[in-house]
Amino acid sequence: MTESTFTIRPATPADVAHIHSMIVELAVFEKLEHMVVATEALLHEGLFGARPSCEAIIGEAGGEVVTFALFFHNFSTFLTKKGLYLEDLYVRQAHRGKGYGSHMLKYLARLAVERGCGRFEWSVLDWNTPAIEFYKAMGAEILPDWRICRVTGTPLTALAAV
């Protein structure tokens, strides 16, 4: 495919099934499929419900959905500006190596600048060396001293208990 046949656009409700399918593919790739509880209905609510909590963009090559990125705004207390946080970026296996991932990152970087964000950030699994090298080549700094802290399920309920 040539670059001219690759387009990026905001996701629509008609894209939910494609995004959900790629979320499952991503989970399999990351060996985390056992953690996926996402459904198309929940994804639709998160993206297009009464109070959307995230946004997504779609990359198409020749009219076929081949990539997605799901993102949301966070806030930096140090910068006192919102940021753009990329939750997931996925390019279907058959379409890797064609530059689509870098086009998606550049699109999101432009969006962050247009929205006045102080930073654009995401996480990467420590074993995913190809992704780490790709992100470094795109200008990303891999922060060695930061670790993600997460509380979910029963521990979250227990923490929230009064």
C-alpha positions in Angstrom: 0.0 0.0 0.0 1.2 3.5 -0.7 1.1 6.2 1.9 -1.6 8.0 -0.1 -4.1 5.1 0.5 -3.5 5.3 4.3 -5.9 7.7 6.1 -6.5 8.5 9.8 -9.8 9.6 11.1 -11.7 9.9 14.4 -13.5 6.7 15.3 -17.3 6.5 14.9 -19.8 4.1 16.5 -19.5 1.9 13.4 -15.9 1.3 14.3 -16.5 -0.3 17.7 -16.4 -3.9 16.4 -13.1 -3.3 14.6 -11.6 -1.6 17.7 -12.8 -4.4 20.0 -11.4 -7.0 17.6 -8.0 -5.3 17.6 -8.1 -5.0 21.4 -8.4 -8.8 21.6 -5.5 -9.2 19.0 -3.4 -6.8 21.1 -4.1 -8.8 24.3 -3.0 -12.0 22.6 0.2 -10.3 21.3 1.0 -9.1 24.8 0.1 -12.5 26.3 -2.6 -10.8 28.4 -5.8 -12.2 26.8 -6.9 -13.6 30.2 -7.3 -9.9 31.4 -9.7 -8.8 28.6 -13.2 -8.3 29.9 -14.0 -5.6 27.3 -17.2 -6.0 25.3 -18.4 -4.0 22.3 -21.2 -2.5 24.4 -18.7 -1.4 27.1 -16.4 0.0 24.5 -19.2 1.9 22.8 -20.2 3.4 26.2 -16.6 4.5 26.9 -16.2 6.1 23.5 -19.7 7.4 22.6 -21.9 7.2 25.7 -23.4 10.1 27.6 -20.1 10.9 29.3 -17.3 9.5 27.1 -14.1 8.7 29.0 -11.8 8.2 26.0 -11.4 8.8 22.3 -10.1 6.7 19.4 -8.7 7.2 16.0 -8.7 4.7 13.1 -6.2 4.1 10.4 -7.4 2.7 7.1 -5.4 1.4 4.2 -7.3 1.0 1.0 -10.6 1.3 2.9 -9.6 -1.5 5.4 -9.3 -0.7 9.1 -5.7 -1.7 10.0 -4.9 0.2 13.1 -6.4 2.1 16.0 -5.3 4.2 18.9 -7.3 4.8 22.1 -6.4 7.9 24.2 -7.7 10.3 26.8 -6.6 13.4 28.6 -4.8 13.4 32.0 -3.4 16.3 33.9 0.1 17.3 35.0 0.3 19.0 38.4 3.9 20.1 37.6 3.1 21.6 34.2 -0.5 22.6 35.3 -1.6 21.5 31.8 -3.6 18.6 30.5 -1.7 15.9 28.7 -2.7 13.3 26.1 -2.3 9.7 27.3 -2.2 7.0 24.7 -3.7 3.9 26.2 -3.2 1.6 23.3 -1.9 1.7 19.7 -2.2 -1.4 17.6 -1.4 -2.2 14.0 -2.7 -5.5 12.6 0.1 -8.0 12.0 -0.2 -8.0 8.2 0.2 -4.3 8.1 3.2 -3.7 10.3 6.4 -2.2 8.8 4.5 0.1 6.5 4.9 3.3 8.6 1.3 3.3 9.9 2.3 3.3 13.6 4.5 6.3 13.1 1.7 8.1 11.2 -0.7 7.4 14.1 1.8 8.7 16.7 2.5 11.9 14.6 -1.3 12.4 14.3 -1.7 12.2 18.1 1.3 14.4 18.7 -0.3 17.1 16.5 -3.6 16.6 18.3 -1.8 17.1 21.6 -0.2 20.3 20.4 -3.5 21.6 18.9 -5.2 21.0 22.2 -2.6 22.8 24.3 -1.3 19.7 26.0 2.0 19.9 28.0 2.9 16.3 27.2 2.0 13.2 25.2 2.8 9.9 26.9 2.2 6.2 27.0 3.5 2.9 28.5 5.3 0.0 26.9 6.0 -3.5 28.2 9.6 -3.9 29.2 10.0 -7.0 27.1 8.7 -5.4 23.9 12.1 -4.4 22.5 10.9 -3.6 19.0 8.3 -1.2 20.3 10.8 0.4 22.7 13.3 1.0 19.9 10.5 2.3 17.6 9.3 4.8 20.3 12.9 5.9 20.9 13.4 6.5 17.2 10.2 8.6 17.2 11.8 10.8 19.9 10.2 9.3 23.0 12.1 9.2 26.3 11.7 5.9 28.2 11.5 6.8 31.8 13.5 4.2 33.8 12.6 5.4 37.3 8.8 5.3 37.0 6.6 2.3 37.7 2.9 2.0 37.1 0.8 1.4 40.2 -2.5 -0.2 39.7 -5.4 -1.3 41.9 -8.3 -3.2 40.3 -11.1 -5.6 41.3 -11.4 -6.7 44.9 -8.3 -4.7 46.1 -9.9 -1.6 44.6 -13.1 -2.2 46.4 -11.3 -2.8 49.6 -9.2 0.3 49.2 -12.4 2.3 48.6 -14.2 0.9 51.7 -14.8 3.4 54.4 
